[in-house]
Each structure stands twice: as C-alpha cells, then as structure tokens.
Amino acid sequence: MFLSNIQLLNFKNYEEAHMVCSPQINCLVGENGSGKTNMLDAIHYLSLVKSAFAGHDQQSIKHQSGFFSVMGSFDLEVRKHKVLCGLQAGAKKVLKCDQVAYDRLSDHIGRFPVVLMAPHDTDLIREGSEERRRFFDTIICQLDQHYLQALMNYSNLLKQRNALLRQCQPVGRIDEDLLATYDHALLQKGQAIAERRQVFVAYFEPLFQAHYRELSGGREAVALNYRSEVLTEGFGDRFRSAVQKDLILGRTTLGVHRDDLKFSIDGHAVKRFGSQGQQKSFVIALKLAQFDVLQEQKGFKPILLLDDIFDKLDDQRMHHLLSLVADGRFGQIFITDARPERTKSLVAGMAQVKVFRVDQGKISEEE
Ligand SMILES: Nc1ncnc2c1ncn2[C@@H]1O[C@H](COP(=O)(O)OP(=O)(O)OP(=O)(O)O)[C@@H](O)[C@H]1O
C-alpha cells in the first residue's frame, strides 16, 4: 500500500500544497519550523483521522482561515482509493473515501495503516500509563473494529458514570438503579477489553523482543507486562464497593481505563533504571513490532513516517534502521530532516528516492 499523492488546503502552516509521492522513499528536508512534520501529520490524518501531535482538530486549521482539507490517493494492490478529511471551524470533521462519507469515522480506522516514529516517542516510557494504553489501543483498534467499538462504548459509559457521580456529590446519595446499570455494562465491556489486551500483548511481546535483541546485540532480557486488575478474582465486588471513594473524588477509580503496562529490562522498570540508549532501543523496538503486527494482520506494509529521528538516534541505532530500509523490510517511507545533506547521503544509492524541499509552508520536489 502506498500514498501516491496528497493535497492540502489551509492545513497548519500550508495554504496550498501538492505532493506526488514515491512509492518507496520520500525525504522532506528544510529548516526548523518549515512544515515537514506538518506534512507527516496530514498523512496521519488520512490514516487515523486525527493529528498525531495537536490535541484538538481545530488547531490544525491554518491561522486566520475557516477550514482545512487533506486529500490523498492510496494505491492498494490494484485498487486506488481517494480519501478526504476536512474540517470547517466549529463543525464536525468530515471523512470520505471514494466520495462516500462515513457514518462513523471509526469505520475508516485500520484501512490505511501508518506507523510513526517521532522524537517524543520516549514519552511512552517516561509518561504515565495513559500513553502506553493509547499506544497498544491504537494498534488493536486498527486490527479489530469490535475492540474499537467496545473501547468507545466503555469511554462513553465512563463519562456518564462520572457525570452521575459528580451530580450526586453535593447530596452524597446516588441513584442506585442507574448506577447499577452503568456498573454492569462497564464491568462487562471492561472485561472484554482487558482480555483482548492480554491476548494482544502476548502476541506482540515476542516480536518486540526480537527487534530489541537485534538493536542491542541481545545482551538484556526485555519484557512487557500487562496484568489488569479487572481480570483478578473478586474485581466486580471491589469495583462496586469503591463507590463511596468514587463519589468523593467524582470519578471512577477502578477499571481498564486505569490499566498499565510495565516495561522492564532484566526485571527492572525501564522508566526508572533504563539508560537513555536502552530507552531509545525500547521504543524503536516497540514501533518496529507495531509495523510487523500491522503488516502480518493486514497482509500489506503500513506506511512508515520517520519524523526527525536521525537527529535523535546514535550511529548504531541509525544504521540498524537504515539497514532495514536498505533490505526492503519497509514499504513506503516518509523521512523528515532539517539537514538535507545528511539524509541525501543516507539514502544515496537506494531505489525510488524523491527529495522534497519544504520552505515556510511550501513544498517542491528537488531535481
Ligand atoms: N494551525 C496553524 N496555522 C499556522 N501555522 C501553524 C499551525 N500549526 C502549526 N503551525 C506552524 O507550523 C510550524 C511548525 O511546522 P513543523 O512542526 O512541521 O516544522 P518542521 O519543519 O517539522 O520543524 P523541525 O525541523 O523543527 O521539526 C510552526 O512555525 C508553527 O507555528
């Protein structure tokens, strides 16, 4: 699968841009702040219908304009698909594939998968559990529409239960019947989500470990440990009896939305004990395993977006990644770099390379 071209209107710092892409390697070079990452983000929109960076879609509309649109054509085996994602300020996002609007944006997730490697990836290790849940949930959602629906239902139920808790806070009493309805549904959905996560992590972990071994020379034993409290005996009772605490705090304190994944090296938490190099290898191995899983499950290679990673990687890890590129392990790749000469020399001799110069929200192909 590859993106053959992309057109932007009023997207972030681009007023108008058109890029005819190589099915293999696309290098975007230009000064800091010129719009390289924004172009990757536009590709991310076509795949996952949201920004990889901005918290709100409205932030992706170019300043002083009232809408954005991103349009792209994907070649998937012999078929071509035109995807359009647009947003009018203050309105709902629109997504069309082959000129037909989706009723549910979520139906699009997983059709044109991408894997993004970016400088902030180590947040996966350093930040709280939400980042790790989001990483795994995003992959599973691309593979399994039922999981995506279950997650969305769970999140809606959780919002409703939390609203009920807050409503009842001043009086200290709660509508027991309504609460029981939410509890029952949350417990049921939560269990299904936890079981799916557990199965997925068991499948993902060996792929991740193989990449880590290749990157680190096999010196350390790494593990991903997912153990949800939801799957432990008597969870339903503990969940229900936490209601007094929930009422005081105005939120649901137990459930899959609190799950964490423990990342470890030789039995110790990577977050606390991993060196910077180990943490980098850890996240690269996670992303490479994400690529493998999507490829294996979809039957084609996802698009790989490499944002500014050469600046952040040391020689050993960079060469490993480039050797995978040279071996043809990946399909279409987009690489951004503020230092054109470095990228050009790294990809010299590789087939089907296109270099694009980005300058203050304008993009043009170099000869
Ligand atoms: N909604 C928006 N409207 C206009 N400009 C925006 C908007 N959102 C972001 N920008 C601008 O886009 C620029 C950043 O672009 P981008 O992150 O793509 O840069 P880059 O080329 O990847 O830079 P670096 O090499 O530093 O990573 C900033 O100047 C920022 O102000």
The ligand as a MOL file (V3000), in Angstrom:
LIG
                    3D

  0  0  0     0  0            999 V3000
M  V30 BEGIN CTAB
M  V30 COUNTS 31 33 0 0 0
M  V30 BEGIN ATOM
M  V30 1 N -2.7190 25.9960 12.6940 0
M  V30 2 C -1.5880 26.5420 12.2740 0
M  V30 3 N -1.6000 27.6090 11.4410 0
M  V30 4 C -0.4580 28.1640 11.0000 0
M  V30 5 N 0.7650 27.7100 11.3180 0
M  V30 6 C 0.8230 26.6420 12.1140 0
M  V30 7 C -0.3320 25.9970 12.6330 0
M  V30 8 N 0.0690 24.9530 13.3980 0
M  V30 9 C 1.4140 24.9560 13.3740 0
M  V30 10 N 1.8820 25.9490 12.6120 0
M  V30 11 C 3.2710 26.3210 12.3410 0
M  V30 12 O 3.9430 25.2300 11.7340 0
M  V30 13 C 5.3340 25.3670 12.0450 0
M  V30 14 C 5.9030 24.0500 12.5170 0
M  V30 15 O 5.9360 23.2100 11.4770 0
M  V30 16 P 6.5890 21.7630 11.6350 0
M  V30 17 O 6.4410 21.2560 13.0140 0
M  V30 18 O 6.0410 20.9460 10.5350 0
M  V30 19 O 8.1140 22.1330 11.4070 0
M  V30 20 P 9.3230 21.2120 10.9840 0
M  V30 21 O 9.7330 21.5810 9.6080 0
M  V30 22 O 8.9830 19.7790 11.2360 0
M  V30 23 O 10.3830 21.7220 12.0200 0
M  V30 24 P 11.5200 20.9610 12.8780 0
M  V30 25 O 12.6410 20.6970 11.9370 0
M  V30 26 O 11.8570 21.9910 13.9030 0
M  V30 27 O 10.8930 19.7320 13.4650 0
M  V30 28 C 5.4720 26.3530 13.1710 0
M  V30 29 O 6.0320 27.5460 12.6510 0
M  V30 30 C 4.0430 26.5810 13.6240 0
M  V30 31 O 3.8180 27.8750 14.0890 0
M  V30 END ATOM
M  V30 BEGIN BOND
M  V30 1 1 1 2
M  V30 2 1 2 3
M  V30 3 2 2 7
M  V30 4 2 3 4
M  V30 5 1 4 5
M  V30 6 2 5 6
M  V30 7 1 6 7
M  V30 8 1 6 10
M  V30 9 1 7 8
M  V30 10 2 8 9
M  V30 11 1 9 10
M  V30 12 1 10 11
M  V30 13 1 11 12
M  V30 14 1 11 30
M  V30 15 1 12 13
M  V30 16 1 13 14
M  V30 17 1 13 28
M  V30 18 1 14 15
M  V30 19 1 15 16
M  V30 20 2 16 17
M  V30 21 1 16 18
M  V30 22 1 16 19
M  V30 23 1 19 20
M  V30 24 2 20 21
M  V30 25 1 20 22
M  V30 26 1 20 23
M  V30 27 1 23 24
M  V30 28 2 24 25
M  V30 29 1 24 26
M  V30 30 1 24 27
M  V30 31 1 28 29
M  V30 32 1 28 30
M  V30 33 1 30 31
M  V30 END BOND
M  V30 END CTAB
M  END
